[in-house]
Amino acid sequence: MTLKRKLLFFDTIDSTHEFAKNELPHFDPDVITCVRARTQTSGVGQSEKKWVSIKGNLFVTYVLKVPGKVYPDAANFLSFCIYKVLETNNKEVYFKDPNDLYYNKKKCAGVLCHQVGDWLILSYGLNTIEAPELFSAIHVDTEKMFKEIDSFIFLEIKTFLADGFSPFQKEWAQLRRALKTC
């Protein structure tokens, strides 16, 4: 499977996730489109909660056509990818159900996934340089982190689309058990 990708970058946007949902009819079905913004004015999280978006952190959404229903495992896949990249950067994070990553005992990232028909929308916010009150930042270079996460997702998404989450399940289960001790 050959995958092409496209990047849409905005200095400011209401929400990368909401933009993707609203623009679905305009996306190329043969391309994985990455929507990224330097800041969001109305970032969203799980259950319509607001995601406070401080300029310079990571706000990213991927939009892609999928071969059937993959939504139930999409959040685990995206969380797994972010976790693995943070781990290689020596950041001790842990996962908290249903969709959060924590660093220094405070939330540093959240994922939000939706499937609309045969379109999958995968979004994440990651506090790379600064965090709102009661949250945590991982204090890494935002561009470096984006490139690493983007590369890892693009590498692994082929397996995810072909085989679902099962190729990652064993490692994810082991990680989650280990993370519960954090």
C-alpha positions as CSV (number, residue, x, y, z in Angstrom):
1,M,0.0,0.0,0.0
2,T,1.4,3.3,-1.1
3,L,0.3,6.3,1.0
4,K,0.7,9.9,0.1
5,R,0.4,12.7,2.6
6,K,-0.4,16.4,2.6
7,L,0.2,19.0,5.3
8,L,-2.2,21.9,5.9
9,F,-0.6,24.4,8.3
10,F,-2.4,27.3,10.0
11,D,-1.0,29.9,12.2
12,T,-4.4,30.2,14.0
13,I,-7.5,28.0,13.6
14,D,-10.6,27.4,15.7
15,S,-9.8,23.7,16.0
16,T,-7.9,21.3,13.8
17,H,-10.4,18.6,14.6
18,E,-13.5,20.7,13.8
19,F,-11.9,22.0,10.6
20,A,-11.3,18.4,9.5
21,K,-14.9,17.4,10.3
22,N,-16.3,20.4,8.5
23,E,-14.1,20.0,5.4
24,L,-14.4,16.2,4.9
25,P,-16.0,16.4,1.5
26,H,-13.0,18.4,0.3
27,F,-10.3,16.0,1.3
28,D,-8.5,13.8,-1.2
29,P,-9.4,10.1,-0.5
30,D,-6.0,9.0,-1.7
31,V,-4.1,11.1,0.7
32,I,-3.5,11.2,4.4
33,T,-4.0,14.9,5.2
34,C,-2.4,16.4,8.3
35,V,-4.0,19.6,9.6
36,R,-1.7,21.4,12.0
37,A,-1.9,24.8,13.8
38,R,0.4,26.9,15.8
39,T,-2.6,27.8,18.0
40,Q,-6.3,27.0,18.3
41,T,-8.9,29.4,19.5
42,S,-11.5,26.8,20.3
43,G,-9.7,23.5,20.8
44,V,-11.9,20.5,21.6
45,G,-11.4,17.4,23.7
46,Q,-13.3,14.3,24.6
47,S,-17.0,14.8,25.4
48,E,-17.1,18.3,24.0
49,K,-14.6,19.5,26.7
50,K,-12.5,22.4,25.8
51,W,-8.7,21.9,25.1
52,V,-6.8,25.0,26.1
53,S,-4.4,25.7,23.3
54,I,-1.3,27.7,24.2
55,K,0.5,29.0,21.1
56,G,3.5,26.9,20.1
57,N,2.4,23.5,21.5
58,L,1.3,20.7,19.1
59,F,-2.3,20.7,17.7
60,V,-2.6,18.1,15.0
61,T,-5.3,16.2,13.1
62,Y,-5.0,13.5,10.5
63,V,-7.8,12.8,8.0
64,L,-7.8,9.6,6.0
65,K,-10.2,7.3,4.1
66,V,-10.3,3.9,5.8
67,P,-11.3,0.4,4.6
68,G,-14.1,-0.2,7.1
69,K,-14.8,0.5,10.8
70,V,-11.5,1.1,12.6
71,Y,-12.7,3.8,15.0
72,P,-12.9,1.7,18.2
73,D,-9.1,1.2,18.2
74,A,-8.1,4.5,16.7
75,A,-7.6,6.3,20.1
76,N,-5.4,3.4,21.3
77,F,-3.4,3.5,18.1
78,L,-2.8,7.3,18.3
79,S,-2.0,7.1,22.0
80,F,0.4,4.3,21.4
81,C,2.2,6.2,18.7
82,I,2.6,9.4,20.8
83,Y,3.7,7.3,23.8
84,K,6.3,5.4,21.8
85,V,7.9,8.7,20.5
86,L,7.9,10.3,24.0
87,E,9.5,7.2,25.4
88,T,12.3,7.4,22.8
89,N,12.8,11.0,24.0
90,N,13.2,9.8,27.6
91,K,9.9,11.3,28.8
92,E,8.3,9.1,31.4
93,V,4.6,9.4,30.6
94,Y,1.7,7.2,31.5
95,F,-1.6,6.6,29.8
96,K,-4.9,7.2,31.6
97,D,-8.2,5.9,30.1
98,P,-9.9,6.9,28.0
99,N,-7.5,9.1,26.0
100,D,-4.9,11.0,28.1
101,L,-1.2,11.0,28.5
102,Y,0.3,12.3,31.8
103,Y,3.7,13.6,32.6
104,N,4.8,14.6,36.1
105,K,1.4,13.5,37.4
106,K,-0.5,16.0,35.2
107,K,-2.1,15.7,31.8
108,C,0.2,16.7,29.0
109,A,-1.7,15.2,26.0
110,G,-5.1,14.2,24.8
111,V,-6.4,12.4,21.8
112,L,-9.7,12.7,20.1
113,C,-10.8,10.3,17.3
114,H,-14.0,10.1,15.2
115,Q,-15.0,8.0,12.2
116,V,-17.5,9.7,9.9
117,G,-18.6,7.2,7.3
118,D,-15.4,5.9,5.7
119,W,-13.3,8.9,6.9
120,L,-11.2,8.6,10.1
121,I,-10.2,11.8,12.0
122,L,-7.3,11.3,14.4
123,S,-6.5,14.4,16.6
124,Y,-4.1,15.1,19.4
125,G,-3.0,18.0,21.5
126,L,0.4,17.8,23.2
127,N,1.8,20.4,25.5
128,T,5.4,20.6,24.3
129,I,6.6,23.9,25.7
130,E,4.0,25.3,28.0
131,A,0.9,24.1,29.8
132,P,-2.3,25.6,31.2
133,E,-2.7,25.6,35.0
134,L,-3.2,22.0,36.4
135,F,-1.6,20.5,33.2
136,S,1.9,19.6,32.4
137,A,4.3,20.4,29.5
138,I,7.0,17.9,28.4
139,H,9.5,20.7,27.5
140,V,10.8,19.5,24.1
141,D,11.3,21.2,20.8
142,T,7.8,21.4,19.2
143,E,9.0,20.9,15.6
144,K,11.3,18.0,16.4
145,M,8.4,16.3,18.3
146,F,6.0,16.9,15.5
147,K,8.4,15.4,12.9
148,E,9.0,12.3,15.1
149,I,5.4,11.7,15.9
150,D,4.3,12.3,12.3
151,S,7.0,9.9,11.0
152,F,6.0,7.2,13.5
153,I,2.3,7.5,12.7
154,F,2.9,7.4,9.0
155,L,5.2,4.4,9.4
156,E,2.7,2.4,11.6
157,I,-0.6,3.5,10.0
158,K,-0.1,1.1,7.1
159,T,-0.1,-1.8,9.6
160,F,-3.1,-0.3,11.5
161,L,-5.2,0.1,8.4
162,A,-4.4,-3.4,7.1
163,D,-4.6,-5.4,10.4
164,G,-6.3,-3.1,13.0
165,F,-4.8,-2.7,16.4
166,S,-4.0,-6.4,17.0
167,P,-0.3,-6.0,15.9
168,F,0.1,-3.4,18.6
169,Q,-2.2,-5.0,21.2
170,K,0.4,-7.1,23.1
171,E,2.9,-4.3,23.6
172,W,0.1,-1.8,24.4
173,A,-1.3,-4.2,27.1
174,Q,2.2,-4.6,28.6
175,L,2.8,-0.8,28.6
176,R,-0.6,-0.1,30.2
177,R,0.1,-2.7,33.0
178,A,3.5,-1.1,33.6
179,L,2.1,2.4,33.5
180,K,-0.4,1.6,36.2
181,T,2.5,1.4,38.6
182,C,3.5,5.0,37.9
